Structure formats: structure tokens, C-alpha cells
Amino acid sequence: MPSAKPAAGDNHVRALMRLAPYLWPKGEVELRIRVVAALLLLAAAKAANVLVPMVYAHAVDALAPKSGVGAAVTVPVALLLGYGILRVMSSLLGEMRNAVFAKVQARAGRRVALMVFEHLHALSMRFHMDRATGGLSRVIERGVRGIATSLNFLLFNIIPTIVEILFVAAILWWMFAVSFALTMVGTIVAYVAFTLTFTNWRLAFRRTMNQVDEEANTKAVDSLLNYETVKYFGNEAHEAHRYEDSLTRYERAYVRSETTLNMLNAGQAFIMAVGLTVTMLLAGSGIAAGTMTVGDLVMVNTYLIQLYLPLNILGFAYREIKQGLTDMEQMFGLLEVPPEVRDAPDAVPLARGAGEIRFDDVRFGYRPNREILKGVSFTVPPGRMLAIVGPTGAGKSTVSRLLFRFYDVTGGAVSVDGQDVRGVTQSSLRHAIGVVPQDTVLFNDTIRYNIAYGRPGATDEEVEAAARAAQVHDFVLRLPEGYATRVGERGLKLSGGEKQRVAIARTILKDPRILILDEATSALDTRTEQEIQTALRDVSRNRTTLVIAHRLSTVVEADEIIVLQDGRIAERGTHASLIAADGLYAEMWRRQAQAVAAAEAAARAQAEADLDRPRADRLGESVG
């Protein structure tokens, strides 16, 4: 029987428990001192705030006509000065408290954001393939903001307001009558009960609004990142319609959320108005009976006015904390997602070797009911080149993902230099492998940063040496800002060939013992492909190289070629032996050769047409 889903309240308690370490950071003496100082400043500010109405009441009573003229002037002036000093102290101490606690709050947000960021990078590729990046960034953004909000409101609004209410109720009971305290407590209980009940009811509307907002943001980010594809198909109106659909649903959710918020505010205002009216009627009766002075009336009124704002903030703070805890709950939920691929408890760094790759009866499927690789076995000796070709969907790129250990095999074993990749640390394994992918994605930073990403901390000389080896140095020098040129989102300011050269330079700088070329030139034109192939031959020299290719012309020089079909090895051998066997590889080679011949014929025809057109124009002019 499946376990019951935790209640929302339980999740909120868990979220609060997760906040505890950030309220009292372990090993951070300075931050702990700041927490204590903030609490002391808070207590001092509230004490000053509670004394303000009492001093004000005495000043009002002292202004009544008395026999001593000096006393009639001196005492009220002193009391009014004290009233002003207490007001200033209350505000000043509150601002000092905020300033002292700001570093604690900022540090908490920083640590949690970093923790979530690191955890997301530790999660498997499957998780990131299933989630949208825009939605994830929004969850983290709201979660970090929720931590700051919850810390601020809990420590400096909710708890202080409750304490102040209790102090005021005790003072009114002690100085006047229990009816004042009961009225105060009754109003507060009704206010809090109404606020909690109504807020819990309307929280569903807020969650819906957040969900639709996340969806709209994801669509916007995805569309803008793929703006070139949008342009190719002329689908700007379609994208705008999709985005508008999400915005329309967000609008409806927002209106429902705001309408229920207005209903909540109206109910809170009504309860407070009733409480204020009853309390003032009691005070008026006391004056009429001679048991209270005008100063007492002013004091009661001032206390109620002072409490009205924090009590109103209490409702707002509860709503904000509730929302903050909901946002934190979503963010902490990411931390609870376990990595699919973990280092074994006894994992060791990959031993320095020559770079032999072995797949032994490897089976794997992205879904349990659909196997992609079905018993694949091969060995790549150190320094040799193995090419993997085959129809689309045969499982070629899956091989490289298993070698990187983005996924674990479901059967068989993958080993590097005799070590099963499941028994070595992921960082050491990936440090030993370099890759030039088909779709090179660059960071929205400088060319220098993107090349140096292969080995962070590399000197400028090392970066430029790698660029020369990748035949991109001269191109970079022709740019106005040289290596400081920013490449744009995902490298869109560079052409496909330029991006590939940067990717090759990055891999050269990494200096891996194993190189993976995952259809590294399939998206390039023939001329650019030939230029890139020259650079790839240089970088793969003396390295164990695994080439995953669609264009067979790029694998002719491979020491061995494997043809995958339906997840199995259909053929293997050198280019010459596979052509001679006249099997699947030979058929693929003929089809591609025919396609290339047709493309070249079309290009020649177009070139001849371009040459003939001006000749005809000249003939026409001569006849005229």
C-alpha cells in the first residue's frame, strides 16, 4: 500500500526545520554574534515601543491645570521629550536590527542557492531531460526569496508582535480591568483564526498562479533560446499565441488570487474595527465613571493604534511566510531528488592509463520497456580510433553517454583501462574524457572564457596555443575585441564552424586521454567539414578516439568501424573490408555518395546559371 502524502503543514514544519541551521550557523562566530545582537536590539526596540503610550498618557495628564506653574510646564515638557526620545529609539533600534541581521539573511540565501545549484549539477541527465531549465531557475529564485522572507517575518514580525500583544494585554489588565484584556485577546484570537482559515483556503489559488507563471516563463525562455528556429518557420505569431495562452491563464489565476486577498483584507479590517470600537466604549465608560483619566483614554487608544499596524502586518506576514514556505518546499523538494548515478562508497579515482575502452555485452534502455543497446561488445585499444555508424535511432550517441556514465548500464559493463566505470569517481572519469559534440553550446561569455573552460585556470598563453592548434586563433584576432569577444546566448554570434573550432580548442586545452567526436561535423557544409576534419585529426593523434558519425566520409581512416542497427552490432571492420562485404555499410556508403554527387551537380548547375546570366545580358545589350 503506498504511503500517504505528507500534509502541507508537515511539509512547512520540515521547511522550517531546514531553516534552523541558517538561523544559528555552525562554526560562524560572527554570524552567531549578529543573531544575538539582532535579538537584543529587537527586545530593546519593543520595550521602547511599549513605554511610548505610557509616557504619552502621563504627559497628557500633566497638562491638566495645577497649582504650580513651573510644574505645569516642566513636567509635561520632560514627558513629551521622553516620548519623542522613545519614538526615535524604537525606530533607530529597529533599523539597527535590520542592518545587523542583513548579513545572516544574505548568507542563508547564498548557501541554499549554492547547495541547490550543486545538487542540480549532481543529478542525472534523465532529470534534466525531463525538466525545463526556465522552470527550475524560477523555483530556485522563489525558494531563495522565500528563505529571506520567512527569516525576516518570523524573527522580526510574527514573534515580536505576539510578544508585544501579550505585554499590552497584561498592562491593560493590570492598570484598568480584565475586560480590556479580554476584549484585546478576543479580537486577536478572532483575527488570527480568520486569517489562518482564509489564507489556507486561498493558498490553492496562489499555488495555481505560481504554476502558471512558471509555465509561462518556461515557454518564453524556450522560445527566445530557439528564436532562430522560430524565424526559419515564420512562427512568431504561433509562439506569441502559445505565450499569450499561458499569460491568459496567469491573468485568470492572478485575478482569483487578488480577489480572495481583498476579501481577506476586508474581513481583517472588520474584526479590527469591532475590537477597536468595543475597547473605546469601555474606555469612555471608565472616564464617565471617574475610574479613568483622559490620559488613560489616550494611552488605551495609542496602544490600540500601535497594535493595529503590527497586527495588520501579522496577517500579511503570515501570508508571506505561508507563500515563502510553499516556495521553499518546492526548492527543498529538488534537494530530495536522488541522483540516479552516484559514486560507489568505495569508488576510487580512475588510474592513469593509456586509455583503453571496453564495452562488454552492454545492455541499456532509457525506459524499462524499450532497450536501446542489446548486448554490444567492442574494445578500443589505446591510441586507436573506433567509429560507430548506423541509422538514426540505432543507439550511437547512447554509447558516448554510457562511457561518460551519464547513465548506468542495465546489463554488462563499461570499463576504461580495465576499471569498471561504476567503480571509479565520476569526476576522475570525466576528467579523462574530452568530447566535441554535434551541437556545440557555448556560454554567453567571451571566447577566452569558453576555450579556458576546458581547463579553468589556464594561462592566456595556453588558451591561445590551444586556439592555434584548433585553427581558430587567426579568426579570433580579426575580431574587434579579439579573445574578449562575447559569443552570445549559446554561442549564436558565431557560425557553426567557428563554434566547432572553439569546442576543439577547449578539448585540446583539457588534454584528455580519450576523445569522443559525437557527429562533430554533421551539421557543417562540406568545405567547413574538411577544414574541421584536419583539426580533428591533429587533436585525435595518439589519443584513444571514439567517433560517432552520420557522414561515412569522416570515418574512412578509422582503425575499426562498427555498424549499429536496432541496438546490435550488425557489421564491423575497416572501411575497405566493409565495402568489400557489400552489406549495410556499403549500402549506406552508396546512398551518401549518390546524395553528395547530386548536391555537387546541383551546385555546378547553379554556378553555370550564374555565369550564363550576365553573358545573356551582354548579348542583349550588343544586339540593342
C-alpha positions in Angstrom: 0.0 0.0 0.0 1.5 3.4 -1.0 2.5 5.7 1.8 0.3 8.7 2.4 1.4 12.0 1.1 2.7 14.4 3.8 0.2 17.1 4.8 1.0 20.7 3.8 1.5 21.6 7.5 4.1 18.8 7.9 6.0 20.0 4.8 6.0 23.5 6.2 7.4 22.3 9.5 10.1 20.4 7.7 10.9 23.5 5.7 11.2 25.5 8.9 13.4 22.8 10.4 15.7 23.2 7.4 16.0 26.9 8.2 17.3 26.3 11.7 21.0 25.8 10.7 20.8 29.2 8.9 19.5 31.0 12.0 22.4 29.7 14.1 25.1 28.9 11.6 27.6 26.3 12.8 31.1 27.4 13.1 30.3 31.0 12.1 31.0 33.1 15.3 30.5 36.4 13.6 27.1 35.4 12.3 26.0 34.0 15.7 27.0 37.3 17.3 24.9 39.1 14.8 21.9 36.9 15.6 22.2 37.6 19.3 22.8 41.3 18.7 19.7 41.4 16.4 17.5 39.7 19.1 18.8 42.2 21.8 18.1 45.1 19.6 14.7 43.7 18.9 13.9 43.4 22.6 15.1 46.9 23.2 13.0 48.3 20.4 9.9 46.6 21.6 10.5 47.7 25.2 10.7 51.3 24.0 7.6 50.9 21.9 5.6 49.6 24.9 6.7 52.5 27.0 5.7 55.2 24.5 1.9 55.2 25.2 2.5 55.2 29.0 4.8 58.3 28.8 2.3 59.9 26.4 -0.6 59.3 28.8 1.4 60.9 31.8 2.2 63.9 29.6 -1.5 64.4 28.8 -2.5 64.2 32.5 0.4 66.5 33.4 -1.0 69.2 31.1 -4.1 69.4 33.3 -4.3 72.8 35.3 -2.3 72.5 38.5 -1.3 74.9 41.3 2.4 75.0 40.5 3.0 76.9 37.2 6.6 75.6 37.0 5.5 72.0 37.5 2.6 72.5 35.0 5.2 73.4 32.3 8.3 71.5 33.3 6.8 68.0 33.8 4.8 67.8 30.6 7.8 69.1 28.6 10.1 66.5 30.1 7.5 63.8 29.5 7.0 64.9 25.9 10.7 64.9 25.3 10.8 61.4 26.7 8.0 60.4 24.4 10.0 61.7 21.4 13.2 60.0 22.6 11.4 56.7 23.0 9.9 57.0 19.5 13.3 57.7 18.0 14.9 54.9 19.9 12.2 52.4 18.7 12.7 53.3 15.1 16.5 53.6 15.4 16.9 50.3 17.2 14.6 48.6 14.6 16.8 49.8 11.7 20.0 48.8 13.5 18.5 45.3 14.0 17.7 45.0 10.3 21.3 46.2 9.4 22.9 43.7 11.8 20.8 40.8 10.6 21.1 41.5 6.9 24.4 39.5 6.6 22.8 36.5 8.3 19.9 36.6 5.9 22.1 37.1 2.8 24.4 34.3 3.8 21.5 31.9 4.3 20.2 32.7 0.8 23.7 32.3 -0.7 24.3 29.0 0.9 21.0 27.5 0.0 21.2 28.7 -3.6 24.7 27.2 -3.9 23.6 24.0 -2.3 20.6 23.6 -4.7 22.8 24.6 -7.7 25.4 22.0 -6.8 22.7 19.4 -6.3 21.2 20.1 -9.7 24.5 19.5 -11.3 24.9 16.2 -9.4 21.5 15.0 -10.7 21.4 12.6 -13.7 20.9 13.6 -17.3 17.5 11.9 -17.2 16.3 14.5 -14.6 17.5 17.4 -16.8 16.0 15.9 -19.9 12.6 15.8 -18.2 12.7 19.2 -16.6 12.6 22.7 -18.2 15.6 24.9 -17.3 13.4 28.1 -17.1 11.0 26.4 -14.7 14.0 25.2 -12.5 15.5 28.7 -12.3 12.2 30.1 -11.3 11.8 27.5 -8.5 15.3 28.3 -7.1 14.7 32.1 -7.4 11.4 31.9 -5.5 12.8 29.4 -2.9 15.8 31.7 -2.0 13.4 34.7 -1.8 11.1 32.6 0.4 14.0 31.9 2.8 14.8 35.6 3.2 11.1 36.4 3.6 10.5 33.7 6.2 13.5 34.6 8.2 12.7 38.2 8.2 9.0 37.9 9.1 9.4 35.1 11.6 12.1 36.7 13.7 11.2 40.4 13.4 7.4 40.5 12.8 5.5 37.4 14.0 7.3 36.7 17.3 7.8 40.3 18.3 4.2 41.2 17.5 2.9 38.3 19.6 5.2 39.4 22.5 4.1 43.0 22.2 0.4 42.0 22.2 0.9 39.9 25.4 2.7 42.8 27.1 -0.1 45.3 26.1 -2.8 42.9 27.3 -1.1 42.4 30.6 -0.6 46.2 31.1 -4.3 46.9 30.3 -5.4 44.2 32.7 -3.1 45.5 35.5 -3.8 49.2 35.1 -7.5 49.0 34.3 -9.8 45.9 34.2 -9.8 42.4 32.9 -12.5 43.4 30.3 -9.9 45.4 28.4 -7.5 42.4 28.3 -10.3 40.0 27.3 -11.5 42.4 24.5 -7.9 42.6 23.3 -7.4 38.9 23.4 -10.8 38.1 21.9 -10.1 40.5 18.9 -6.7 38.9 18.4 -8.0 35.4 18.5 -10.8 36.2 16.1 -8.3 38.0 13.8 -5.7 35.2 13.8 -8.4 32.4 13.4 -10.0 34.2 10.4 -6.6 34.9 8.9 -5.3 31.4 9.2 -8.5 29.8 7.9 -9.0 32.2 5.0 -5.3 32.1 4.0 -5.2 28.4 3.9 -8.3 28.4 1.7 -6.9 30.9 -0.8 -3.4 29.3 -0.9 -4.6 27.0 -3.6 -5.2 30.0 -5.9 -1.7 31.3 -5.2 -0.1 27.9 -6.0 -2.0 27.8 -9.2 -0.8 31.3 -10.1 2.8 30.2 -9.4 2.4 27.1 -11.5 1.0 29.0 -14.5 3.7 31.7 -14.0 6.4 29.0 -14.1 4.8 27.6 -17.3 4.7 31.0 -19.0 8.3 31.7 -18.1 9.4 28.3 -19.4 7.7 28.9 -22.7 9.2 32.4 -23.0 12.8 31.2 -22.3 12.4 28.2 -24.6 11.1 30.3 -27.4 13.7 33.0 -27.1 16.6 30.5 -26.9 15.3 28.9 -30.1 14.4 32.2 -31.8 16.4 31.2 -34.9 14.2 28.1 -35.4 11.1 30.4 -34.9 12.4 32.7 -37.7 13.1 29.7 -40.0 9.5 28.6 -39.8 7.9 32.1 -39.6 6.2 31.0 -36.4 6.4 34.3 -34.4 2.6 34.5 -34.3 2.4 30.9 -33.2 4.9 31.5 -30.4 3.1 34.7 -29.3 -0.2 32.8 -29.3 1.3 30.0 -27.1 2.8 32.6 -24.7 -0.5 34.6 -24.7 -2.4 31.4 -23.8 -0.2 31.0 -20.7 -0.4 34.7 -19.8 -4.2 34.5 -20.1 -4.4 31.6 -17.7 -2.0 33.5 -15.4 -4.3 36.5 -15.6 -7.3 34.5 -14.5 -5.3 32.9 -11.7 -3.9 36.3 -10.6 -7.4 37.9 -10.6 -8.7 35.0 -8.4 -5.7 35.3 -6.1 -6.1 39.1 -5.7 -9.9 39.0 -5.3 -9.6 36.5 -2.4 -6.8 38.7 -1.0 -9.1 41.7 -1.0 -11.8 39.6 0.7 -9.3 38.6 3.4 -8.2 42.2 3.9 -11.9 43.3 4.3 -12.6 40.6 6.9 -9.5 41.6 8.9 -10.4 45.2 8.8 -13.9 44.4 10.1 -12.7 42.4 13.0 -10.2 45.1 14.0 -12.8 47.8 13.7 -15.2 45.9 16.0 -12.4 45.4 18.6 -11.4 49.0 18.5 -14.9 50.2 18.9 -15.6 47.9 21.9 -12.3 48.9 23.6 -13.0 52.6 23.1 -16.5 52.2 24.5 -15.0 50.6 27.6 -12.6 53.4 28.0 -15.3 56.0 27.6 -17.4 54.3 30.3 -14.4 54.4 32.6 -13.9 58.2 32.1 -17.6 58.7 32.7 -17.4 56.7 35.9 -14.3 58.6 37.1 -12.1 55.5 37.2 -10.0 56.6 34.2 -8.4 59.9 33.2 -8.2 61.5 29.8 -4.6 60.4 29.7 -5.7 56.8 30.3 -8.1 57.1 27.3 -5.2 58.4 25.2 -2.9 55.6 26.4 -5.5 52.9 25.5 -6.2 54.5 22.2 -2.4 54.8 21.4 -1.8 51.1 22.4 -4.6 50.1 20.0 -3.3 52.2 17.2 0.2 50.9 17.8 -1.0 47.3 17.7 -3.2 47.8 14.7 -0.3 48.1 12.3 1.7 45.1 13.6 -1.5 43.1 13.9 -2.3 44.0 10.3 1.3 43.1 9.4 0.7 39.8 11.3 -1.8 38.8 8.7 0.4 40.0 5.8 3.4 38.3 7.4 1.5 35.0 7.8 0.5 35.1 4.1 4.1 35.9 3.1 5.6 33.2 5.3 3.0 30.7 4.1 3.9 31.5 0.5 7.6 31.6 1.4 7.3 28.1 2.9 5.5 26.9 -0.1 8.3 28.2 -2.4 10.9 26.7 -0.1 9.0 23.4 -0.1 9.3 23.3 -3.9 13.0 24.2 -3.8 13.9 21.8 -1.0 11.9 19.2 -3.0 14.7 19.5 -5.6 17.2 18.6 -2.9 15.3 15.4 -2.1 15.5 14.2 -5.7 18.2 11.5 -5.5 21.0 11.4 -8.2 20.3 8.4 -10.4 24.1 7.9 -10.9 26.2 8.0 -7.7 29.8 7.3 -6.9 30.0 3.9 -5.1 31.0 4.2 -1.4 34.4 2.5 -2.3 34.8 4.4 -5.6 38.5 5.3 -6.4 39.9 7.8 -8.9 40.5 6.4 -12.4 44.0 5.2 -12.6 46.3 6.9 -15.1 46.5 4.6 -18.1 46.8 4.5 -21.8 43.1 4.9 -22.5 41.7 1.6 -23.4 37.9 1.5 -23.8 35.9 -1.8 -23.4 32.2 -2.4 -23.8 31.3 -6.0 -22.6 27.8 -7.2 -23.5 26.3 -3.8 -22.7 22.6 -3.5 -22.4 20.7 -0.3 -21.8 17.4 1.4 -22.3 16.1 4.9 -21.3 12.8 3.3 -20.4 12.4 -0.2 -18.9 10.2 -1.4 -21.7 12.4 -0.1 -24.5 16.0 -1.4 -24.8 18.4 0.7 -26.9 21.6 -1.3 -26.8 21.2 -5.1 -26.9 24.4 -6.8 -26.0 27.0 -4.5 -27.5 30.7 -5.5 -27.1 33.8 -3.9 -28.5 37.3 -2.8 -27.5 39.2 0.3 -28.5 43.0 -0.2 -27.9 45.0 2.7 -26.6 45.7 5.4 -29.2 43.4 3.8 -31.8 40.2 5.1 -33.4 36.9 3.3 -33.4 34.0 4.7 -35.5 30.4 3.9 -34.7 27.9 4.4 -37.5 24.4 3.3 -38.3 20.8 4.6 -39.0 19.2 7.2 -36.8 18.0 5.7 -33.5 20.4 2.8 -33.6 22.0 3.9 -30.3 25.2 5.6 -31.5 25.1 8.6 -29.1 24.0 6.3 -26.2 27.4 4.7 -26.4 29.1 8.0 -25.5 26.7 8.8 -22.7 27.4 5.4 -21.1 31.1 6.0 -21.4 30.7 9.3 -19.6 28.5 7.5 -17.2 25.6 9.9 -17.6 23.6 6.7 -17.2 24.4 3.3 -15.7 24.1 0.2 -17.9 21.3 -2.2 -17.2 23.5 -5.2 -18.2 27.1 -5.9 -19.0 29.9 -3.5 -18.2 31.8 -0.4 -19.5 35.4 -0.1 -18.5 38.3 2.2 -19.1 41.9 0.9 -18.7 40.4 -2.2 -17.0 38.4 -0.3 -14.4 34.6 -0.6 -14.4 33.3 3.0 -14.7 30.8 2.2 -11.9 33.8 1.7 -9.6 35.6 5.0 -10.2 34.7 8.5 -9.2 32.7 10.4 -11.8 34.9 13.4 -11.7 38.1 11.4 -12.4 36.3 9.6 -15.3 35.1 12.7 -16.9 38.4 14.4 -16.5 39.9 11.7 -18.6 37.5 12.1 -21.5 37.1 15.0 -23.9 34.2 15.5 -26.3 33.4 17.6 -29.4 29.7 17.3 -29.8 27.5 17.8 -32.8 25.6 20.8 -31.3 28.3 22.8 -29.5 26.7 25.1 -26.9 28.9 27.9 -25.7 28.4 30.0 -22.6 27.3 33.6 -23.0 30.8 34.9 -22.2 34.0 35.7 -24.1 35.8 33.4 -26.5 38.7 33.2 -24.0 36.4 32.0 -21.2 34.8 29.4 -23.5 38.2 28.0 -24.5 39.6 28.2 -21.0 36.5 26.2 -19.8 38.4 23.1 -20.9 40.9 23.7 -18.0 39.8 26.5 -15.6 42.9 28.5 -14.5 44.8 28.1 -17.8 47.0 31.0 -18.7 46.3 33.3 -21.7 49.3 31.7 -23.5 47.9 28.2 -23.0 44.5 29.3 -24.2 46.0 30.9 -27.4 48.2 27.9 -28.0 45.0 25.7 -27.9 43.3 28.1 -30.3 46.2 27.9 -32.8 46.1 24.1 -32.7 42.4 24.3 -33.4 43.0 26.7 -36.3 40.8 29.4 -34.7 43.5 31.8 -33.4 43.7 33.9 -36.6 39.9 34.2 -36.8 39.8 35.5 -33.2 42.5 38.1 -33.9 40.4 39.5 -36.7 37.6 40.3 -34.4 37.5 43.8 -33.0 37.7 42.6 -29.4 39.7 39.5 -30.0 39.6 36.9 -27.3 37.4 39.3 -25.3 34.6 39.0 -27.9 31.3 37.7 -26.3 29.8 34.8 -28.2 26.1 35.5 -27.3 23.5 33.1 -25.9 24.6 29.5 -26.6 27.3 30.9 -29.0 24.8 32.2 -31.6 27.1 35.1 -32.7 29.5 32.5 -34.2 29.0 30.3 -37.2 28.7 26.5 -36.9 32.3 26.1 -38.0 33.6 28.8 -35.6 31.8 27.2 -32.7 33.2 23.8 -33.5 36.7 25.2 -33.6 36.2 26.8 -30.2 35.0 23.4 -29.0 38.0 21.7 -30.4 40.3 24.3 -28.7 38.5 23.7 -25.5 39.1 20.0 -25.8 42.8 20.4 -26.7 43.3 22.6 -23.6 41.7 19.8 -21.5 44.2 17.3 -22.9 42.2 14.2 -22.3 43.5 10.6 -22.9 40.2 9.6 -24.5 38.4 11.7 -27.2 34.8 11.4 -28.3 33.7 13.0 -31.6 30.0 12.8 -31.5 28.9 13.7 -35.0 31.2 16.7 -34.7 30.9 17.8 -38.3 27.5 16.5 -39.3 25.9 20.0 -39.1 28.6 21.7 -41.3 28.9 22.3 -45.0 31.3 20.2 -47.0 34.1 22.8 -47.1 33.9 23.7 -43.5 33.7 20.0 -42.6 37.0 19.3 -44.5 38.7 22.1 -42.6 37.4 20.9 -39.2 38.4 17.3 -40.0 42.0 18.5 -40.4 41.9 20.0 -36.9 40.2 16.9 -35.5 42.9 14.6 -37.0 45.5 16.7 -35.2 43.7 16.6 -31.8 43.0 12.9 -32.0 46.5 11.9 -32.8 47.9 9.5 -30.1 44.6 9.6 -28.3 42.0 6.8 -28.0 39.3 8.2 -30.1 35.6 7.2 -30.4 33.9 8.7 -33.5 30.2 8.7 -33.7 29.3 9.7 -37.2 26.5 10.0 -39.7 28.6 11.1 -42.7 30.7 8.0 -43.5 33.3 10.1 -45.3 34.6 11.2 -41.9 35.3 7.6 -40.7 37.3 6.2 -43.6 40.6 6.4 -41.7 39.2 4.7 -38.5 41.1 1.6 -37.4 37.8 -0.1 -36.9 34.2 0.7 -37.9 31.2 -0.7 -36.1 27.8 -0.6 -37.7 24.9 -0.5 -35.2 21.4 -1.5 -36.2 18.5 -1.9 -33.8 20.8 -1.8 -30.8 23.1 -4.6 -32.1 26.4 -4.7 -33.9 25.4 -5.6 -37.5 28.9 -5.3 -39.0 32.4 -4.4 -38.0 35.7 -4.0 -39.8 37.8 -1.4 -41.7 36.3 0.8 -44.4 37.8 -1.3 -47.2 36.6 -4.6 -45.7 33.1 -3.4 -45.1 32.8 -2.0 -48.6 34.0 -5.4 -49.9 31.5 -7.2 -47.8 28.7 -5.3 -49.6 26.4 -5.2 -46.6 24.6 -2.5 -44.7 27.7 -0.2 -44.5 28.3 -0.5 -48.3 24.6 0.4 -48.9 24.9 3.4 -46.6 28.1 4.5 -48.4 26.4 4.3 -51.9 23.4 6.3 -50.7 25.6 9.0 -49.3 27.8 9.1 -52.3 24.8 9.5 -54.6 23.5 12.3 -52.4 26.8 14.1 -52.5 27.1 13.6 -56.2 23.6 15.1 -56.7 24.4 18.0 -54.4 27.6 18.7 -56.3 25.8 18.5 -59.7 23.2 20.9 -58.4 25.9 23.3 -57.2 27.6 23.2 -60.6 24.4 23.8 -62.4 23.7 26.8 -60.2 27.2 28.1 -60.8 26.8 27.8 -64.6 23.5 29.5 -64.5 25.0 32.4 -62.5 27.8 32.7 -65.2 25.4 32.5 -68.1 23.1 35.2 -66.8 25.5 38.1 -67.2 26.6 36.8 -70.6 23.0 36.8 -71.9 22.6 40.3 -70.5 25.7 41.4 -72.5 24.4 39.7 -75.7 21.1 41.6 -75.3 22.9 44.9 -74.9 25.1 44.3 -78.1 22.0 43.4 -80.1 20.3 46.5 -79.0 
